[in-house]
Amino acid sequence: MNNLTAREKGFMYVITLLIIVVLGYFFGIRALNNKYEEYKQQLANLEQKRAYLDQIKQNNASMEAEIKLLKEECEKLELSFIDKIETETIQQYVLDTFKDAGCPYLTEMTATDIGMPSVSYPDGTAAQDSLVCLQITVKYVTTDGFTPTQYNRTPDLVPSETNDVVATAVAMDDEFGSAKFSERKGYNEFLEAVKKLNSDNKDCIKVNSVSASSVNGYMELTAQISFYGTDLRNRLSKDDSKAPYTNWAGTPALDIKTEGGFIGFPYVCDYEKSCWYGVENLNADPTADKPFASYWANYLFAQKYAKAGENMKKLLNFGAPKPTEKPEEKTA
């Protein structure tokens, strides 16, 4: 090294410096540049992942909104049916509807559970949820516009100790065809009740059929109403309905007072404090049965019907010409 000239030494320093610069570039700047490219690629990947996550977030929000909407639709569908079918509650609702409309003369009422087809999934398996149907059939009668009516013992013509059944029946004889009993009531009232039942909840209450027939001067009216409910294993909605067909509002059975024969007409009543004491169950002609009238009124009607030759028009004086009024005589 000491034998080198100054020029050679300067040349060696330049070469050494160039080597140092090259090595610095390869092991420093080049490495940093590569790291920068790597970080740049990572940033691009993270931005892409962020965009993906933002898209998922938007999809989740959209999906949550759709799930909420579907849940509301399911709840609405569930609430369109009766949550719990209770026969006594529905019977009470039907009877009250007819009574409020002016149809007190009920002669028959039945409740029948109707088997509904099972629900199947697309794979053919049967669903645990099911549709429930209770069918109520009621039969009411109208009045005949002639026979005195009696509902809840009104008019009160119960015989007393000094006035026996026959005497009471004779006293009622003048009541036949009188003004307060001359109208046939029950038909329009029956239709009004049916219309109300059919409109109260069109989703779960359906009037299946209505029929009318003429019997012994009065009409017999029949209606068949179906009530639909559901039996759901995993119900989403909560039924807070206070509708009369879902909530019992009657008197508990244990609180109903039966003393004195208030429920039904006893065949034989020997209890002196009973409202039915002294009332006899007269044997009227079965063909002259009138559910809206008292037993003695039925008995008298049977007699009148027989005297009229079993001709209803003649008995009711139906179609008879009205008597002409005589002109007043003028005096001078």
Phi and psi in degrees as GROMACS dihedral restraints (atoms count N, CA, C in turn):
[ dihedral_restraints ]
;  ai    aj    ak    al  type     phi  dphi    fc
    3     4     5     6     1   -74.7    20    10
    4     5     6     7     1   -19.9    20    10
    6     7     8     9     1   -80.9    20    10
    7     8     9    10     1   -10.3    20    10
    9    10    11    12     1   -76.3    20    10
   10    11    12    13     1   149.0    20    10
   12    13    14    15     1   -79.9    20    10
   13    14    15    16     1   167.9    20    10
   15    16    17    18     1   -61.5    20    10
   16    17    18    19     1   -35.0    20    10
   18    19    20    21     1   -67.8    20    10
   19    20    21    22     1   -40.5    20    10
   21    22    23    24     1   -68.6    20    10
   22    23    24    25     1   -38.2    20    10
   24    25    26    27     1   -64.5    20    10
   25    26    27    28     1   -40.6    20    10
   27    28    29    30     1   -63.4    20    10
   28    29    30    31     1   -38.7    20    10
   30    31    32    33     1   -64.0    20    10
   31    32    33    34     1   -39.0    20    10
   33    34    35    36     1   -66.0    20    10
   34    35    36    37     1   -38.4    20    10
   36    37    38    39     1   -65.0    20    10
   37    38    39    40     1   -39.2    20    10
   39    40    41    42     1   -64.3    20    10
   40    41    42    43     1   -44.1    20    10
   42    43    44    45     1   -62.5    20    10
   43    44    45    46     1   -43.0    20    10
   45    46    47    48     1   -63.1    20    10
   46    47    48    49     1   -42.8    20    10
   48    49    50    51     1   -64.0    20    10
   49    50    51    52     1   -38.0    20    10
   51    52    53    54     1   -65.4    20    10
   52    53    54    55     1   -39.0    20    10
   54    55    56    57     1   -65.0    20    10
   55    56    57    58     1   -40.7    20    10
   57    58    59    60     1   -63.3    20    10
   58    59    60    61     1   -40.4    20    10
   60    61    62    63     1   -64.5    20    10
   61    62    63    64     1   -44.8    20    10
   63    64    65    66     1   -61.8    20    10
   64    65    66    67     1   -46.3    20    10
   66    67    68    69     1   -63.2    20    10
   67    68    69    70     1   -39.2    20    10
   69    70    71    72     1   -63.0    20    10
   70    71    72    73     1   -37.3    20    10
   72    73    74    75     1   -65.8    20    10
   73    74    75    76     1   -48.8    20    10
   75    76    77    78     1   -67.2    20    10
   76    77    78    79     1   -41.0    20    10
   78    79    80    81     1   -95.6    20    10
   79    80    81    82     1    -4.7    20    10
   81    82    83    84     1  -121.8    20    10
   82    83    84    85     1   -76.5    20    10
   84    85    86    87     1   -63.4    20    10
   85    86    87    88     1   -42.5    20    10
   87    88    89    90     1   -64.3    20    10
   88    89    90    91     1   -40.2    20    10
   90    91    92    93     1   -64.9    20    10
   91    92    93    94     1   -42.9    20    10
   93    94    95    96     1   -63.7    20    10
   94    95    96    97     1   -38.2    20    10
   96    97    98    99     1   -63.6    20    10
   97    98    99   100     1   -43.2    20    10
   99   100   101   102     1   -61.9    20    10
  100   101   102   103     1   -40.7    20    10
  102   103   104   105     1   -64.0    20    10
  103   104   105   106     1   -39.0    20    10
  105   106   107   108     1   -62.2    20    10
  106   107   108   109     1   -43.3    20    10
  108   109   110   111     1   -63.0    20    10
  109   110   111   112     1   -38.5    20    10
  111   112   113   114     1   -65.0    20    10
  112   113   114   115     1   -45.7    20    10
  114   115   116   117     1   -64.6    20    10
  115   116   117   118     1   -37.0    20    10
  117   118   119   120     1   -62.7    20    10
  118   119   120   121     1   -40.6    20    10
  120   121   122   123     1   -67.2    20    10
  121   122   123   124     1   -39.8    20    10
  123   124   125   126     1   -63.1    20    10
  124   125   126   127     1   -40.9    20    10
  126   127   128   129     1   -62.0    20    10
  127   128   129   130     1   -41.7    20    10
  129   130   131   132     1   -62.7    20    10
  130   131   132   133     1   -42.3    20    10
  132   133   134   135     1   -62.6    20    10
  133   134   135   136     1   -42.1    20    10
  135   136   137   138     1   -65.9    20    10
  136   137   138   139     1   -40.7    20    10
  138   139   140   141     1   -64.2    20    10
  139   140   141   142     1   -37.5    20    10
  141   142   143   144     1   -66.5    20    10
  142   143   144   145     1   -40.7    20    10
  144   145   146   147     1   -66.7    20    10
  145   146   147   148     1   -39.8    20    10
  147   148   149   150     1   -62.1    20    10
  148   149   150   151     1   -43.7    20    10
  150   151   152   153     1   -61.4    20    10
  151   152   153   154     1   -38.4    20    10
  153   154   155   156     1   -65.0    20    10
  154   155   156   157     1   -44.3    20    10
  156   157   158   159     1   -66.7    20    10
  157   158   159   160     1   -37.8    20    10
  159   160   161   162     1   -62.9    20    10
  160   161   162   163     1   -37.9    20    10
  162   163   164   165     1   -65.7    20    10
  163   164   165   166     1   -41.9    20    10
  165   166   167   168     1   -62.9    20    10
  166   167   168   169     1   -40.3    20    10
  168   169   170   171     1   -61.8    20    10
  169   170   171   172     1   -43.1    20    10
  171   172   173   174     1   -64.3    20    10
  172   173   174   175     1   -40.8    20    10
  174   175   176   177     1   -64.6    20    10
  175   176   177   178     1   -38.4    20    10
  177   178   179   180     1   -64.2    20    10
  178   179   180   181     1   -43.1    20    10
  180   181   182   183     1   -61.9    20    10
  181   182   183   184     1   -43.1    20    10
  183   184   185   186     1   -64.5    20    10
  184   185   186   187     1   -39.4    20    10
  186   187   188   189     1   -68.3    20    10
  187   188   189   190     1   -39.7    20    10
  189   190   191   192     1   -62.6    20    10
  190   191   192   193     1   -41.4    20    10
  192   193   194   195     1   -63.4    20    10
  193   194   195   196     1   -39.6    20    10
  195   196   197   198     1   -68.6    20    10
  196   197   198   199     1   -40.6    20    10
  198   199   200   201     1   -62.8    20    10
  199   200   201   202     1   -42.3    20    10
  201   202   203   204     1   -61.9    20    10
  202   203   204   205     1   -42.8    20    10
  204   205   206   207     1   -63.7    20    10
  205   206   207   208     1   -43.9    20    10
  207   208   209   210     1   -64.1    20    10
  208   209   210   211     1   -38.9    20    10
  210   211   212   213     1   -63.7    20    10
  211   212   213   214     1   -43.1    20    10
  213   214   215   216     1   -62.9    20    10
  214   215   216   217     1   -39.1    20    10
  216   217   218   219     1   -65.3    20    10
  217   218   219   220     1   -40.7    20    10
  219   220   221   222     1   -64.4    20    10
  220   221   222   223     1   -43.4    20    10
  222   223   224   225     1   -63.0    20    10
  223   224   225   226     1   -41.2    20    10
  225   226   227   228     1   -62.5    20    10
  226   227   228   229     1   -41.5    20    10
  228   229   230   231     1   -66.4    20    10
  229   230   231   232     1   -41.7    20    10
  231   232   233   234     1   -61.4    20    10
  232   233   234   235     1   -43.7    20    10
  234   235   236   237     1   -74.4    20    10
  235   236   237   238     1   -10.3    20    10
  237   238   239   240     1   -75.4    20    10
  238   239   240   241     1   -12.8    20    10
  240   241   242   243     1  -109.2    20    10
  241   242   243   244     1   159.9    20    10
  243   244   245   246     1   -72.9    20    10
  244   245   246   247     1   129.2    20    10
  246   247   248   249     1   -63.9    20    10
  247   248   249   250     1   -46.3    20    10
  249   250   251   252     1  -137.6    20    10
  250   251   252   253     1   116.9    20    10
  252   253   254   255     1   -80.1    20    10
  253   254   255   256     1   116.7    20    10
  255   256   257   258     1  -121.0    20    10
  256   257   258   259     1   115.1    20    10
  258   259   260   261     1   -57.0    20    10
  259   260   261   262     1   -47.1    20    10
  261   262   263   264     1   -65.5    20    10
  262   263   264   265     1   -34.5    20    10
  264   265   266   267     1   -68.6    20    10
  265   266   267   268     1   -44.0    20    10
  267   268   269   270     1   -68.8    20    10
  268   269   270   271     1   -39.2    20    10
  270   271   272   273     1   -60.9    20    10
  271   272   273   274     1   -43.2    20    10
  273   274   275   276     1   -59.4    20    10
  274   275   276   277     1   -43.1    20    10
  276   277   278   279     1   -63.4    20    10
  277   278   279   280     1   -44.2    20    10
  279   280   281   282     1   -65.5    20    10
  280   281   282   283     1   -46.9    20    10
  282   283   284   285     1   -63.5    20    10
  283   284   285   286     1   -41.9    20    10
  285   286   287   288     1   -63.7    20    10
  286   287   288   289     1   -37.8    20    10
  288   289   290   291     1   -62.7    20    10
  289   290   291   292     1   -44.4    20    10
  291   292   293   294     1   -70.5    20    10
  292   293   294   295     1   -39.2    20    10
  294   295   296   297     1   -65.3    20    10
  295   296   297   298     1   -43.3    20    10
  297   298   299   300     1   -64.5    20    10
  298   299   300   301     1   -28.0    20    10
  300   301   302   303     1   -80.1    20    10
  301   302   303   304     1   -10.6    20    10
  303   304   305   306     1   103.0    20    10
  304   305   306   307     1    27.5    20    10
  306   307   308   309     1  -118.3    20    10
  307   308   309   310     1    85.6    20    10
  309   310   311   312     1   -88.5    20    10
  310   311   312   313     1   -14.8    20    10
  312   313   314   315     1   -91.8    20    10
  313   314   315   316     1    77.1    20    10
  315   316   317   318     1   -82.9    20    10
  316   317   318   319     1   131.9    20    10
  318   319   320   321     1  -113.8    20    10
  319   320   321   322     1   -21.4    20    10
  321   322   323   324     1  -159.5    20    10
  322   323   324   325     1   143.3    20    10
  324   325   326   327     1  -149.9    20    10
  325   326   327   328     1   130.9    20    10
  327   328   329   330     1  -132.0    20    10
  328   329   330   331     1   150.0    20    10
  330   331   332   333     1  -125.5    20    10
  331   332   333   334     1   127.5    20    10
  333   334   335   336     1  -130.3    20    10
  334   335   336   337     1   130.0    20    10
  336   337   338   339     1   -80.1    20    10
  337   338   339   340     1   124.2    20    10
  339   340   341   342     1  -100.2    20    10
  340   341   342   343     1   126.0    20    10
  342   343   344   345     1   -71.2    20    10
  343   344   345   346     1   125.4    20    10
  345   346   347   348     1  -104.4    20    10
  346   347   348   349     1   149.2    20    10
  348   349   350   351     1   -63.3    20    10
  349   350   351   352     1   143.0    20    10
  351   352   353   354     1   -73.8    20    10
  352   353   354   355     1   154.3    20    10
  354   355   356   357     1   -92.9    20    10
  355   356   357   358     1   131.5    20    10
  357   358   359   360     1  -117.3    20    10
  358   359   360   361     1   144.8    20    10
  360   361   362   363     1   -80.8    20    10
  361   362   363   364     1   165.6    20    10
  363   364   365   366     1   -56.5    20    10
  364   365   366   367     1   -27.9    20    10
  366   367   368   369     1   -83.3    20    10
  367   368   369   370     1     1.0    20    10
  369   370   371   372     1    97.6    20    10
  370   371   372   373     1   -11.6    20    10
  372   373   374   375     1   -76.4    20    10
  373   374   375   376     1   149.1    20    10
  375   376   377   378     1   -82.8    20    10
  376   377   378   379     1   138.3    20    10
  378   379   380   381     1   -78.1    20    10
  379   380   381   382     1   150.0    20    10
  381   382   383   384     1   -75.5    20    10
  382   383   384   385     1   -25.7    20    10
  384   385   386   387     1   -74.4    20    10
  385   386   387   388     1   149.9    20    10
  387   388   389   390     1  -147.8    20    10
  388   389   390   391     1   158.4    20    10
  390   391   392   393     1   -96.2    20    10
  391   392   393   394     1   137.1    20    10
  393   394   395   396     1  -118.4    20    10
  394   395   396   397     1   140.2    20    10
  396   397   398   399     1  -137.0    20    10
  397   398   399   400     1   128.6    20    10
  399   400   401   402     1  -116.4    20    10
  400   401   402   403     1   127.0    20    10
  402   403   404   405     1  -109.9    20    10
  403   404   405   406     1   123.3    20    10
  405   406   407   408     1  -106.9    20    10
  406   407   408   409     1   129.4    20    10
  408   409   410   411     1  -119.5    20    10
  409   410   411   412     1   124.9    20    10
  411   412   413   414     1  -122.5    20    10
  412   413   414   415     1   150.6    20    10
  414   415   416   417     1  -133.1    20    10
  415   416   417   418     1   120.4    20    10
  417   418   419   420     1  -118.7    20    10
  418   419   420   421     1   163.3    20    10
  420   421   422   423     1  -126.3    20    10
  421   422   423   424     1   151.8    20    10
  423   424   425   426     1   -90.9    20    10
  424   425   426   427     1   174.1    20    10
  426   427   428   429     1   -85.7    20    10
  427   428   429   430     1   170.4    20    10
  429   430   431   432     1  -105.3    20    10
  430   431   432   433     1     1.9    20    10
  432   433   434   435     1    73.1    20    10
  433   434   435   436     1    18.7    20    10
  435   436   437   438     1  -143.8    20    10
  436   437   438   439     1   -53.1    20    10
  438   439   440   441     1   -79.4    20    10
  439   440   441   442     1   133.8    20    10
  441   442   443   444     1   -58.5    20    10
  442   443   444   445     1   133.0    20    10
  444   445   446   447     1   -92.1    20    10
  445   446   447   448     1   162.4    20    10
  447   448   449   450     1  -148.9    20    10
  448   449   450   451     1   120.0    20    10
  450   451   452   453     1  -134.2    20    10
  451   452   453   454     1   127.2    20    10
  453   454   455   456     1    55.5    20    10
  454   455   456   457     1    39.8    20    10
  456   457   458   459     1    62.6    20    10
  457   458   459   460     1    36.7    20    10
  459   460   461   462     1  -127.8    20    10
  460   461   462   463     1   125.1    20    10
  462   463   464   465     1   -70.1    20    10
  463   464   465   466     1   144.5    20    10
  465   466   467   468     1   -81.3    20    10
  466   467   468   469     1   100.1    20    10
  468   469   470   471     1  -123.2    20    10
  469   470   471   472     1    41.6    20    10
  471   472   473   474     1   -72.8    20    10
  472   473   474   475     1   131.9    20    10
  474   475   476   477     1   -62.7    20    10
  475   476   477   478     1   145.9    20    10
  477   478   479   480     1  -104.0    20    10
  478   479   480   481     1  -176.2    20    10
  480   481   482   483     1   -63.5    20    10
  481   482   483   484     1   -31.2    20    10
  483   484   485   486     1   -99.0    20    10
  484   485   486   487     1    -0.8    20    10
  486   487   488   489     1  -134.7    20    10
  487   488   489   490     1    97.5    20    10
  489   490   491   492     1   -77.5    20    10
  490   491   492   493     1  -177.2    20    10
  492   493   494   495     1   -61.9    20    10
  493   494   495   496     1   -45.2    20    10
  495   496   497   498     1   -63.1    20    10
  496   497   498   499     1   -43.5    20    10
  498   499   500   501     1   -63.0    20    10
  499   500   501   502     1   -38.4    20    10
  501   502   503   504     1   -65.3    20    10
  502   503   504   505     1   -41.1    20    10
  504   505   506   507     1   -63.7    20    10
  505   506   507   508     1   -40.4    20    10
  507   508   509   510     1   -65.2    20    10
  508   509   510   511     1   -38.4    20    10
  510   511   512   513     1   -64.8    20    10
  511   512   513   514     1   -26.5    20    10
  513   514   515   516     1   -80.8    20    10
  514   515   516   517     1   -10.9    20    10
  516   517   518   519     1   -57.0    20    10
  517   518   519   520     1   -36.7    20    10
  519   520   521   522     1   -76.6    20    10
  520   521   522   523     1   -10.2    20    10
  522   523   524   525     1   -78.0    20    10
  523   524   525   526     1   -21.4    20    10
  525   526   527   528     1   -62.4    20    10
  526   527   528   529     1   129.9    20    10
  528   529   530   531     1    71.2    20    10
  529   530   531   532     1     6.9    20    10
  531   532   533   534     1   -70.3    20    10
  532   533   534   535     1   169.7    20    10
  534   535   536   537     1   -55.5    20    10
  535   536   537   538     1   -44.3    20    10
  537   538   539   540     1   -72.2    20    10
  538   539   540   541     1   -14.2    20    10
  540   541   542   543     1  -116.3    20    10
  541   542   543   544     1     8.7    20    10
  543   544   545   546     1   -83.5    20    10
  544   545   546   547     1    -8.2    20    10
  546   547   548   549     1  -100.0    20    10
  547   548   549   550     1   144.5    20    10
  549   550   551   552     1   -87.9    20    10
  550   551   552   553     1   111.5    20    10
  552   553   554   555     1  -113.3    20    10
  553   554   555   556     1   145.4    20    10
  555   556   557   558     1   131.1    20    10
  556   557   558   559     1   -29.1    20    10
  558   559   560   561     1   -71.7    20    10
  559   560   561   562     1   -55.9    20    10
  561   562   563   564     1   -62.9    20    10
  562   563   564   565     1   -37.3    20    10
  564   565   566   567     1   -64.6    20    10
  565   566   567   568     1   -37.4    20    10
  567   568   569   570     1   -64.1    20    10
  568   569   570   571     1   -45.6    20    10
  570   571   572   573     1   -64.0    20    10
  571   572   573   574     1   -37.1    20    10
  573   574   575   576     1   -61.8    20    10
  574   575   576   577     1   -43.2    20    10
  576   577   578   579     1   -64.9    20    10
  577   578   579   580     1   -41.3    20    10
  579   580   581   582     1   -62.8    20    10
  580   581   582   583     1   -42.4    20    10
  582   583   584   585     1   -63.2    20    10
  583   584   585   586     1   -39.3    20    10
  585   586   587   588     1   -65.8    20    10
  586   587   588   589     1   -43.4    20    10
  588   589   590   591     1   -60.5    20    10
  589   590   591   592     1   -39.3    20    10
  591   592   593   594     1   -75.5    20    10
  592   593   594   595     1   -16.3    20    10
  594   595   596   597     1  -108.6    20    10
  595   596   597   598     1   -11.8    20    10
  597   598   599   600     1   -61.6    20    10
  598   599   600   601     1   -43.7    20    10
  600   601   602   603     1  -154.2    20    10
  601   602   603   604     1    95.9    20    10
  603   604   605   606     1   -69.3    20    10
  604   605   606   607     1   -14.6    20    10
  606   607   608   609     1   -77.5    20    10
  607   608   609   610     1   -37.5    20    10
  609   610   611   612     1  -124.5    20    10
  610   611   612   613     1     0.1    20    10
  612   613   614   615     1  -123.9    20    10
  613   614   615   616     1   121.0    20    10
  615   616   617   618     1  -129.6    20    10
  616   617   618   619     1   127.8    20    10
  618   619   620   621     1   -85.0    20    10
  619   620   621   622     1   111.6    20    10
  621   622   623   624     1   -77.6    20    10
  622   623   624   625     1   -43.0    20    10
  624   625   626   627     1  -157.2    20    10
  625   626   627   628     1   154.1    20    10
  627   628   629   630     1  -137.3    20    10
  628   629   630   631     1   133.5    20    10
  630   631   632   633     1  -138.7    20    10
  631   632   633   634     1   155.7    20    10
  633   634   635   636     1  -140.7    20    10
  634   635   636   637     1   142.5    20    10
  636   637   638   639     1  -144.5    20    10
  637   638   639   640     1   154.9    20    10
  639   640   641   642     1   -97.6    20    10
  640   641   642   643     1   129.1    20    10
  642   643   644   645     1  -138.7    20    10
  643   644   645   646     1   117.7    20    10
  645   646   647   648     1    49.7    20    10
  646   647   648   649     1    40.4    20    10
  648   649   650   651     1    91.1    20    10
  649   650   651   652     1   -12.0    20    10
  651   652   653   654     1  -120.3    20    10
  652   653   654   655     1   172.5    20    10
  654   655   656   657     1  -107.3    20    10
  655   656   657   658     1   142.6    20    10
  657   658   659   660     1  -108.1    20    10
  658   659   660   661     1   119.8    20    10
  660   661   662   663     1  -114.6    20    10
  661   662   663   664     1   130.6    20    10
  663   664   665   666     1  -125.6    20    10
  664   665   666   667     1   137.5    20    10
  666   667   668   669     1  -133.6    20    10
  667   668   669   670     1   142.0    20    10
  669   670   671   672     1  -121.0    20    10
  670   671   672   673     1   120.3    20    10
  672   673   674   675     1  -122.9    20    10
  673   674   675   676     1   134.2    20    10
  675   676   677   678     1  -109.1    20    10
  676   677   678   679     1   136.9    20    10
  678   679   680   681     1  -117.2    20    10
  679   680   681   682     1   126.0    20    10
  681   682   683   684     1  -108.5    20    10
  682   683   684   685     1   133.3    20    10
  684   685   686   687     1  -136.7    20    10
  685   686   687   688     1  -178.5    20    10
  687   688   689   690     1  -131.8    20    10
  688   689   690   691     1   152.4    20    10
  690   691   692   693     1  -119.0    20    10
  691   692   693   694     1    97.6    20    10
  693   694   695   696     1  -108.2    20    10
  694   695   696   697     1   133.8    20    10
  696   697   698   699     1   -77.6    20    10
  697   698   699   700     1   -41.8    20    10
  699   700   701   702     1  -123.0    20    10
  700   701   702   703     1    75.6    20    10
  702   703   704   705     1   -74.9    20    10
  703   704   705   706     1   137.6    20    10
  705   706   707   708     1   -92.9    20    10
  706   707   708   709     1   -35.5    20    10
  708   709   710   711     1   -93.0    20    10
  709   710   711   712     1   165.5    20    10
  711   712   713   714     1  -122.3    20    10
  712   713   714   715     1   121.3    20    10
  714   715   716   717     1   -86.8    20    10
  715   716   717   718     1   105.2    20    10
  717   718   719   720     1  -103.9    20    10
  718   719   720   721     1    19.6    20    10
  720   721   722   723     1   -63.9    20    10
  721   722   723   724     1   139.6    20    10
  723   724   725   726     1  -109.0    20    10
  724   725   726   727     1    24.1    20    10
  726   727   728   729     1   -62.3    20    10
  727   728   729   730     1   146.0    20    10
  729   730   731   732     1   -63.7    20    10
  730   731   732   733     1   -22.4    20    10
  732   733   734   735     1   -86.5    20    10
  733   734   735   736     1     1.5    20    10
  735   736   737   738     1  -120.3    20    10
  736   737   738   739     1    -8.0    20    10
  738   739   740   741     1  -130.3    20    10
  739   740   741   742     1   124.6    20    10
  741   742   743   744     1   -73.2    20    10
  742   743   744   745     1   127.1    20    10
  744   745   746   747     1  -126.4    20    10
  745   746   747   748     1    10.8    20    10
  747   748   749   750     1   -88.8    20    10
  748   749   750   751     1  -178.9    20    10
  750   751   752   753     1   -78.9    20    10
  751   752   753   754     1   130.7    20    10
  753   754   755   756     1   -55.4    20    10
  754   755   756   757     1   143.6    20    10
  756   757   758   759     1   -55.7    20    10
  757   758   759   760     1   -35.9    20    10
  759   760   761   762     1   -71.6    20    10
  760   761   762   763     1   -17.5    20    10
  762   763   764   765     1   -95.3    20    10
  763   764   765   766     1    -3.4    20    10
  765   766   767   768     1   -76.1    20    10
  766   767   768   769     1   125.9    20    10
  768   769   770   771     1   -83.9    20    10
  769   770   771   772     1   117.6    20    10
  771   772   773   774     1  -106.7    20    10
  772   773   774   775     1    -0.2    20    10
  774   775   776   777     1   -63.9    20    10
  775   776   777   778     1   131.7    20    10
  777   778   779   780     1    89.4    20    10
  778   779   780   781     1     7.9    20    10
  780   781   782   783     1    73.2    20    10
  781   782   783   784     1    35.2    20    10
  783   784   785   786     1   -69.5    20    10
  784   785   786   787     1   -25.1    20    10
  786   787   788   789     1   -99.8    20    10
  787   788   789   790     1   114.8    20    10
  789   790   791   792     1    83.0    20    10
  790   791   792   793     1   175.1    20    10
  792   793   794   795     1  -112.9    20    10
  793   794   795   796     1   109.0    20    10
  795   796   797   798     1   -65.3    20    10
  796   797   798   799     1   141.4    20    10
  798   799   800   801     1   -65.6    20    10
  799   800   801   802     1   -44.8    20    10
  801   802   803   804     1  -131.7    20    10
  802   803   804   805     1   124.6    20    10
  804   805   806   807     1  -121.7    20    10
  805   806   807   808     1   112.1    20    10
  807   808   809   810     1  -113.4    20    10
  808   809   810   811     1    15.9    20    10
  810   811   812   813     1   -93.5    20    10
  811   812   813   814     1   113.9    20    10
  813   814   815   816     1   -62.7    20    10
  814   815   816   817     1   -27.4    20    10
  816   817   818   819     1   -85.2    20    10
  817   818   819   820     1    -4.8    20    10
  819   820   821   822     1   -73.9    20    10
  820   821   822   823     1   145.7    20    10
  822   823   824   825     1   -66.6    20    10
  823   824   825   826     1   -17.5    20    10
  825   826   827   828     1   -96.9    20    10
  826   827   828   829     1     4.6    20    10
  828   829   830   831     1   -66.5    20    10
  829   830   831   832     1   127.8    20    10
  831   832   833   834     1    92.3    20    10
  832   833   834   835     1    -9.3    20    10
  834   835   836   837     1   -86.9    20    10
  835   836   837   838     1   126.1    20    10
  837   838   839   840     1  -102.2    20    10
  838   839   840   841     1   143.2    20    10
  840   841   842   843     1   -85.9    20    10
  841   842   843   844     1    92.0    20    10
  843   844   845   846     1   -70.3    20    10
  844   845   846   847     1   146.7    20    10
  846   847   848   849     1   -92.3    20    10
  847   848   849   850     1    90.8    20    10
  849   850   851   852     1   -85.6    20    10
  850   851   852   853     1   166.3    20    10
  852   853   854   855     1   -60.8    20    10
  853   854   855   856     1   125.0    20    10
  855   856   857   858     1   -56.5    20    10
  856   857   858   859     1   -30.4    20    10
  858   859   860   861     1   -72.9    20    10
  859   860   861   862     1   -13.8    20    10
  861   862   863   864     1  -105.2    20    10
  862   863   864   865     1    19.3    20    10
  864   865   866   867     1   -60.9    20    10
  865   866   867   868     1   135.1    20    10
  867   868   869   870     1  -137.3    20    10
  868   869   870   871     1   101.2    20    10
  870   871   872   873     1   -61.6    20    10
  871   872   873   874     1   -20.8    20    10
  873   874   875   876     1   -88.2    20    10
  874   875   876   877     1    -3.4    20    10
  876   877   878   879     1  -114.8    20    10
  877   878   879   880     1   162.1    20    10
  879   880   881   882     1   -72.6    20    10
  880   881   882   883     1   166.9    20    10
  882   883   884   885     1   -64.6    20    10
  883   884   885   886     1   -39.9    20    10
  885   886   887   888     1   -73.0    20    10
  886   887   888   889     1   -28.7    20    10
  888   889   890   891     1   -66.9    20    10
  889   890   891   892     1   -38.6    20    10
  891   892   893   894     1   -60.7    20    10
  892   893   894   895     1   -41.6    20    10
  894   895   896   897     1   -63.5    20    10
  895   896   897   898     1   -46.7    20    10
  897   898   899   900     1   -65.0    20    10
  898   899   900   901     1   -38.7    20    10
  900   901   902   903     1   -62.1    20    10
  901   902   903   904     1   -41.9    20    10
  903   904   905   906     1   -58.7    20    10
  904   905   906   907     1   -39.8    20    10
  906   907   908   909     1   -66.3    20    10
  907   908   909   910     1   -46.9    20    10
  909   910   911   912     1   -63.4    20    10
  910   911   912   913     1   -38.8    20    10
  912   913   914   915     1   -63.3    20    10
  913   914   915   916     1   -41.0    20    10
  915   916   917   918     1   -66.6    20    10
  916   917   918   919     1   -41.3    20    10
  918   919   920   921     1   -65.6    20    10
  919   920   921   922     1   -27.4    20    10
  921   922   923   924     1   -85.9    20    10
  922   923   924   925     1    13.3    20    10
  924   925   926   927     1    67.5    20    10
  925   926   927   928     1    29.7    20    10
  927   928   929   930     1    54.3    20    10
  928   929   930   931     1    35.4    20    10
  930   931   932   933     1  -111.3    20    10
  931   932   933   934     1   107.7    20    10
  933   934   935   936     1   -64.0    20    10
  934   935   936   937     1   -40.0    20    10
  936   937   938   939     1   -62.8    20    10
  937   938   939   940     1   -40.2    20    10
  939   940   941   942     1   -67.6    20    10
  940   941   942   943     1   -38.7    20    10
  942   943   944   945     1   -64.5    20    10
  943   944   945   946     1   -44.1    20    10
  945   946   947   948     1   -86.4    20    10
  946   947   948   949     1     0.7    20    10
  948   949   950   951     1    56.6    20    10
  949   950   951   952     1    38.9    20    10
  951   952   953   954     1   -77.2    20    10
  952   953   954   955     1   128.4    20    10
  954   955   956   957     1    82.3    20    10
  955   956   957   958     1     2.2    20    10
  957   958   959   960     1   -72.6    20    10
  958   959   960   961     1   141.8    20    10
  960   961   962   963     1   -66.2    20    10
  961   962   963   964     1   142.3    20    10
  963   964   965   966     1   -72.2    20    10
  964   965   966   967     1   140.0    20    10
  966   967   968   969     1   -64.6    20    10
  967   968   969   970     1   136.8    20    10
  969   970   971   972     1   -82.8    20    10
  970   971   972   973     1   136.8    20    10
  972   973   974   975     1   -78.9    20    10
  973   974   975   976     1   135.2    20    10
  975   976   977   978     1   -73.2    20    10
  976   977   978   979     1   135.7    20    10
  978   979   980   981     1   -65.8    20    10
  979   980   981   982     1   142.2    20    10
  981   982   983   984     1   -66.2    20    10
  982   983   984   985     1   136.9    20    10
  984   985   986   987     1   -77.8    20    10
  985   986   987   988     1   131.5    20    10
  987   988   989   990     1   -90.8    20    10
  988   989   990   991     1   135.6    20    10
  990   991   992   993     1  -107.3    20    10
  991   992   993   994     1   148.8    20    10
